[in-house]
């Protein structure tokens, strides 16, 4: 099921469900058509959004400037675009 991401040329667009304030940052699977990510950062003063972008930059092996928050700055439901990543999004899902 791939309704949580789209690829257009070298841009990957992800639909995310983000849970801030977790013990550690990790991808936990799918949640309602979105990739669920737990973040260790608290949802205070944009820190969770900054932590999310840094986390995704590491996972997708791209510089931070290649990642942009498109929607959901104040929401758990977010849309993020990633440019120039060699990583296939489907490989990020934990085994079931």
DAHU-V487412 format. One record per backbone hydrogen bond with DSSP energy under -0.5 kcal/mol. CO is the residue of the C=O (numbers start at 0). NH is the residue of the N-H. If there is no record, write none. Layout:
co=CO nh=NH
co=CO nh=NH
//
This chain:
co=1 nh=4
co=3 nh=14
co=5 nh=12
co=7 nh=10
co=9 nh=11
co=9 nh=83
co=10 nh=7
co=11 nh=13
co=11 nh=81
co=12 nh=5
co=13 nh=15
co=13 nh=79
co=14 nh=34
co=15 nh=17
co=15 nh=77
co=16 nh=36
co=17 nh=19
co=18 nh=38
co=25 nh=27
co=25 nh=37
co=28 nh=35
co=30 nh=33
co=33 nh=30
co=33 nh=35
co=34 nh=16
co=35 nh=27
co=35 nh=28
co=36 nh=18
co=37 nh=25
co=38 nh=21
co=40 nh=20
co=41 nh=43
co=41 nh=47
co=43 nh=46
co=45 nh=49
co=46 nh=50
co=47 nh=51
co=48 nh=52
co=49 nh=53
co=50 nh=54
co=51 nh=55
co=52 nh=56
co=53 nh=57
co=54 nh=58
co=55 nh=59
co=56 nh=61
co=57 nh=60
co=59 nh=86
co=62 nh=65
co=63 nh=66
co=65 nh=82
co=67 nh=69
co=67 nh=80
co=70 nh=78
co=71 nh=74
co=75 nh=17
co=75 nh=77
co=77 nh=15
co=78 nh=69
co=78 nh=70
co=79 nh=13
co=80 nh=67
co=81 nh=11
co=86 nh=88
co=87 nh=90
co=88 nh=91
co=89 nh=92
//
